[in-house]
Amino acid sequence: MTSNWLKSSLFILSFIFIGNSSLIANINNNAQTTSNNKIKASVILLNQGIHHFDKDKVEQSREQFIQLLKSDQNSDEINYLISKSCLAEANIIRHYDREKPGLSKLEVKQFRQKQKELADTGLIYINAISNKSRQKPNVLTTEGVLYTHKISGMLSGFKNGPKAKKLLRQSLKIQPENPQTLLAYGRMYLYNPPFAGGNLKKAALTYKKVIELEPNEMLAYTLLARTYLKQKKPTQAEFYLKKALEKNPYHKEAKLLLERYGSK
């Protein structure tokens, strides 16, 4: 009788244990699903901000990622997405905010400082990513371009330029036709002086390659237009700005450039 009672007790305990284990597993799975859904929603918001050059959406997405990171501090994905949002906002400041007509020298200086602060913040989150994940092309490219946003003159160029180039070379070696890496190379060709590798012809060819690989990459159109403007080819510049607005009528940089440089 005692033996039967013992068997019954063990059976009940094992049932309870299995039931609790299943309950805990379900709770963990639900929590993970909820977290993944929140990340996806924030990624959509970030991509909308990038696509439309909408700084408010980019900032909102970053705030959401930072909240998500509190419950998963070692997440390479979330750390990367925060750094990506910092880069996106720095790009908007560089190519839109600083281009607004009527800015004072002080305002331009403040925008430059904000760019640098965003780059520094983005690099902090990049450094929190595991070494293995940091070797992925998009992570290498994001880190490299963040370093370019720390450049505001010759001295900072000598300090940060080689770091950026090294990271971009690593990325391109892994994935030769990565649109974001090529976009970064195009920026160097466009903005660097000739002695540091600047080459407007190469810039134009690189941006056209990016458009071929990723037809919805708005920065490729606007940077190609900027390249043609530097080459004193306003007709070609206007053509690509209009192309950009055909794809995205709300893109702020394309609208600003077309208003300033397009035919009246």
N, C-alpha and C positions, 0 to 999 in steps of 0.2 A: 504493500500500500504506500509505504514511504517512497519506494522507488517510482511508483506511478505519479505520486505528487511532485517528486523532483523533476520527472520528465515533463510534466505539464507546466511546471514553473519555468523550466528552461525554454520550453516552446514559446510560452507567453513572452518571456524576456527577449528571445531572439526575434519574435514578431515585432515587439515594440522597437527593438534596435534597428531592424530593417526598415520599419515604417518611418522612424525618425531620420534615418540616413537618407531615405527617399525624399522625405520632406525637406531636409537640408539641401539636398542636391537640386530639388525643384526651385527652392528659394534662390540658390546661387545662380542657377540657369536663368531664372527670371530677372535677377539683378544684372547679369551679364547682357541679356537681351535688351533691357532698358538702357544700359550704358551704351551699347552699340547703336541703338536707335537715336540716342541723344548726340552721339558723335556724328552719325550720318546727317542729322538735321543741321548741325553746326557746320559741317563740310559744305552742304548745299548753300548755306548762308554765306560762307567764305567765298565760294566759287561765284556766287552772284555778285558779291562785292568786287571781286577781281574782274569779272566780265564787264561790269558797268562802270568800273572805276569809282565805286561808291564806298567812301571811307567809313561812313557810319556802319554799314553792314560788316565791313572787315573788322572794325573795332568790337562790334557786338559778338561776332564769332569768336574773337580772341577771349573776350570775357567768359564766354560759355566754355571754351576749352580749358581755361584756367580753373574754372569751377570743377570740371570733370577730372582734372589732374589731381585735385585734392583727395579723391577716393582711389586714385591709381597713379601714385607719384612716379612709378618706374615705367610708365607706358611710353615706349619709343614713339608710337603713333601720335599720341597727344602732344608730346614735346615737339615733334616735328611740325605738327599742324600749327602750334603757337608760333614757332619760328617762321613758318610760311606766312602767317598772317602779319607778322612784323615786317617781312619783306614786301608783302603786298601794299601795306600802308606807306612804307618808304618809297615804293615805286610811284604811288599816287602823288605823294608830296613832290617827288622829283619831277614828274612829267606833267602834273596838273597844277597843284597849289603854287609852285614856284613860277609858273608860266602866266599866272593871272596878271592882266594889265594893271598898271598903277601901283604896284607894290613898292614900298620904300626899301632902302638898303637894310634897315633894321629888320623888317618883316622877312626879307629873303634870308638874312642871317639866322633868324629864329627858325625858319623852315629847315635850313641846313642842319641846325643843332638838333632839331626833332628827328631828322633822318638818321643822324649819328646815334641818337639815343635808342631809336627803334632797332638799328643794326646791332648795337651792344646787347639789347634785350634778347633779340633773336638768337645771337650767338651763345648767350647763357643757356637757353633751352636746347640749342644744338649740342652743347657740351654735356647735357644731361642724357643724351642718347647713347645707347650701348655702342661699343666700337664696331661691332658687326653691322649694325644698321647704319652707322655713319658712312659706310663704304658704298651705300646705294647711290646711284646716279643723281636722283632728285635731291637727296640730302646733301651730297657734295656740291651740287649746283647752288642750292639755297644758301649754304654756308659761304660759297665763293662770292655770290652776288651781294650777300650781306656785308662782306668786307669791302666791296666797291662803294657801298653807301657810307663808309667811314672816310672816304677820300674827299677832301675839300681843298686840297692844294698840293704843291709839289712834295712837301715833306711827308704828309699823310699818304700820298701816292706811293712814295718809295717804301713806306712801311707796310701798307696794306695791299698794294697792287700785286706783288709777287705771291702773297698768300692766296689771293683770289685766283690768279692764273694757275697756280699749282693744283688747286682743288678742281678747277674747271677742266684742266688737262686729264686729271684722274677720272672725272666723270665721263669725258668724251672717249677715253680709252675703253671704258666698260661698255658704253652705249653710244656709238659714233653718231647716231641720228636722233639723239634725245632733243626734242624741240626746245626745252627750257635751257639746256646747255648751249645750244646753238644761238639762242636768243641772247644769252649772256656774252658769247663771243662777239655777236653783232654789236652789242653795246660797246665793247672794248674797241672794236674797229671804228665805231662812230665817234666816240668821245675821247679816246686817247690821242695824244699828239703823235705825229708820224714817227718820232724817235722811240716811242713806246709801243709801236705796233698799230697805230691808227691808220686806217685805210678805207676810204669811203667806198671804193669799188667793191672791196671784200664785204663791207657792211651790207651793201645793197644785195649782193649775191646770197649772203647768209640769211637775210630776212626773207628773201624770196623762197629759199629752201625751207624755212620754218613754215611759211604759208602753205607750201606744198605738203608738208608733213602734218600740219595742224591748221586747217583753214579758218578755224574760229579763234585763233590766238590774236586778240586785238592789238597787243603791243607790237606784234610783228608789222602790222599795217602802219601804225602811227610812227614807229621808229624808222621804217622804210621811207615814209613821207619826210621825216626829219632829215634823213640821209640825202634825199633828193633836194630838199631846201638848201642844205649845205653845199650841194653841187650846183646851185643856181638853176634848178630844173623844177620850177613851180607847177608846171602842167602835170608832170608825173606825180609830184607830191599830192596835188589835188585829186588825181585819179585814185590813189590808194586811200586817201582819207574818205572819199565817197564810197569806196569799196567797203571800208570799215563800217561806215554808217548804214550801208545796205544790210550788213550782217547784224549790226547792233545800233539802232537809232539813238540809244540813250548813252552811248559811250562819251563821257565828258571830255576826255583829252582830244578825241577826234573832232568833236564839235568845236572845241576851243581853237584848235589849229586851223580848221576850215574857215571859221569866222575871221581869223587873223590873216591867213595867207591865201585863201581861195579867191577865185576871180569874182568880181562884184557883178 
